[in-house]
């Protein structure tokens, strides 16, 4: 199961093909996150993304801090 696409440039019409990384069969995917309001202008967040299969394990954690100012 390899994702692929055949595309072409709009201006020249020259075509090309894109092949992606093969997808794992029978996998579970989780994507979850939380945001916390520290103050009216400051928020913090953390998110997790993961994929599990018999031959594949992919995990990631991301943190975010947002400060709104005028």
N, C-alpha and C positions, 0 to 999 in steps of 0.2 A: 504494500500500500504506500506508494510514493506519490505525493501531490505534485502535479505539474500544470503548466499553463502555456498556451501559445498566444503570444501578443504581437502587436505591430505598432510602430511609431505613427502617430496621426499625421505628421507633416510629410514624411517620406514614404510611408507604407512598407518600410523594411521590417520583415518579421523576425522574431526570435523566440526561443523556448526557454522556460524556467522550470527547473526540477528542484523540489524541496527535499528535506530530510525525510526518510521513511518514517511513517507513523507506527507506533507500537499497537499491536492488536490486543483486545481485551484489557484495556487500561482504565484506570480511574483517575480523574482529574479534579483537583480542588483548588478554588481561588477564593480567598476570604480576607477581609480586612476590617479594621476598626479605626475610627477617628475620634479624637478627644478634644473638646473645647476647653483650652486652658484659660483663656480670657476671651473678651469680645473680639479681639483682633488676632489672637494666636491659637492655632490648632496644631495638634500632633497626630500622626497616624502611623499605623503599622499594618502590613499586609503580607500574606503568605500565598504562594502558589506551588503546587506540586502535582506530579504525575507518577503513578505507580503501575507497573506491569511485571510480568515474569522476568523479563530481561532488561527492564529500564526502570531507573529511579531518578527523578529530576525534582529538585527542591530549591525554593528561593524565598528569601525574606527581604522586605523593603521597608525602610522607615522614611517618614516625611515630616517636615516642620514647615508650617506656612504662617507668615506674618503679613497681615494686611496693613497698609499704611496709605495715607492720603498725600 
